[in-house]
Amino acid sequence: MALLKWPSWPNYGDEEEEAVLRVIRSGQLFAAGDKSGLFPAGEVSQFENEFSEYLGVKHSLGVGNATEGLHLVLAALGIGIGHEVIVTPYTHISTASSILMQNAVPIFADCERETLALCSKSIEKNITEHTRAISVVSVFGYPANMNEIVRIAEKYDLDLIEDASHAHGGIFEGKRIGTFGRVAVFSLHQAKAISSGDGGVISTNDSELATKIYRLRSFGDAELSYNYRMTEFSAALARVGLTKLDSQNDIRISNAEQLATILSNSGQILVRKPIENSKGVYHSVLMELTDCAKINLDELIEKANARGLPLKRTWAPLHRHAHFNPIEAPARGLPWCNPLYSGLYKDLSGYRTLKLPVIENMCDHRLLELLVNPPVGSIEIDQAGKIILDILGE
Ligand SMILES: Cc1ncc(COP(=O)(O)O)c(C=O)c1O
């Protein structure tokens, strides 16, 4: 049988080429700031305005990547030594490692079975006098249950940070992902739905916070500041990506729905659906092996890959990662041991003994992902569905 050829992402074309040339011709490749306001003219400031309009927020600030954005946000919120941030263990490393970069302590709570995002009950159990913020991710473009998380953040007066790196264009109950918290960060990395090589954008309605982020971003504050600027190239590409976002999300959604239909009669696997009243944007389609599956994850992946279908496991939960084992791989500054910190993880054993049964079970035994970015379309999805059913013997 011929090997399936799965189309890759991104697909830059004439518009992207023109955007990059426009920057070169302008002679201004980095976003130069001035004292009066945010970056004047240029691609970065235009992208910021366009992204704010799309999201319906007051301020957007371009950064070099989302990792820088997450760090900048924590710094601007004044989160540091002695503080805890409750964060999902089911995410990319930088959602949590950025907390260590500020010498604060990440506290991993369990996830909700339905959304795979932070579970509000588990968040609440982990709140202490040291807690300053909650960092939530709408993973793989499946919206988190934002009502519940916002309720907890408000109840305990905590800052809510949305890492919306997978959810450009996602909606929960009529409101865009990235507009629920005090501040949100989006990745514009090459693999993301707005693909700019490396890039990121921070969005907020809080003008004071935006000003602080603006100053910290480019050596403009009395406090320790950074060079976390977005380049003009990256912004020029992101501007093109933004114009295509909704139509490309429609293709991802249609691909996911088609695969769900094909697999709907399987007794062994299902395509995960976004929570009710939400629009998921499928950074990846997540599939789940059911209790009756006669095959394990690795066997299914191996057999699918051998036929050219790029199924893969998703993340391993972060509380098992070496960065969060302070004895094996101590983070610089050892925030757990600082005399100003007296919280849950003071004895350094916290992450090793932590049990997060929902997300551990899902990651270890059930979840796999498939990228369905355009130009993947109905022909490829049909082939993918057939290969999966064939491997499952259905
Ligand atoms: C959920 C999430 N947050 C943050 C990041 C970091 O993004 P960047 O590569 O732009 O730093 C990623 C990257 O994959 C991610 O998936």
The ligand as an SDF file (V2000), in Angstrom:
LIG
                    3D

 16 16  0  0  0  0  0  0  0  0999 V2000
    0.7010   26.1580   25.1760 C   0  0  0  0  0  0  0  0  0  0  0  0
    2.0110   26.7900   24.7900 C   0  0  0  0  0  0  0  0  0  0  0  0
    2.4480   27.8530   25.4860 N   0  0  0  0  0  0  0  0  0  0  0  0
    3.5990   28.4620   25.1900 C   0  0  0  0  0  0  0  0  0  0  0  0
    4.4030   28.0220   24.1590 C   0  0  0  0  0  0  0  0  0  0  0  0
    5.6860   28.7200   23.8750 C   0  0  0  0  0  0  0  0  0  0  0  0
    5.6140   29.3570   22.6430 O   0  0  0  0  0  0  0  0  0  0  0  0
    6.8740   30.0040   21.9390 P   0  0  0  0  0  0  0  0  0  0  0  0
    7.5330   28.9270   21.1370 O   0  0  0  0  0  0  0  0  0  0  0  0
    6.2960   31.0720   21.0600 O   0  0  0  0  0  0  0  0  0  0  0  0
    7.7610   30.5400   22.9850 O   0  0  0  0  0  0  0  0  0  0  0  0
    3.9920   26.9310   23.3890 C   0  0  0  0  0  0  0  0  0  0  0  0
    4.8260   26.4470   22.2940 C   0  0  0  0  0  0  0  0  0  0  0  0
    4.6020   25.4490   21.6560 O   0  0  0  0  0  0  0  0  0  0  0  0
    2.7740   26.2960   23.7190 C   0  0  0  0  0  0  0  0  0  0  0  0
    2.3450   25.2210   23.0270 O   0  0  0  0  0  0  0  0  0  0  0  0
  1  2  1  0
  2  3  1  0
  2 15  2  0
  3  4  2  0
  4  5  1  0
  5  6  1  0
  5 12  2  0
  6  7  1  0
  7  8  1  0
  8  9  2  0
  8 10  1  0
  8 11  1  0
 12 13  1  0
 12 15  1  0
 13 14  2  0
 15 16  1  0
M  END
$$$$
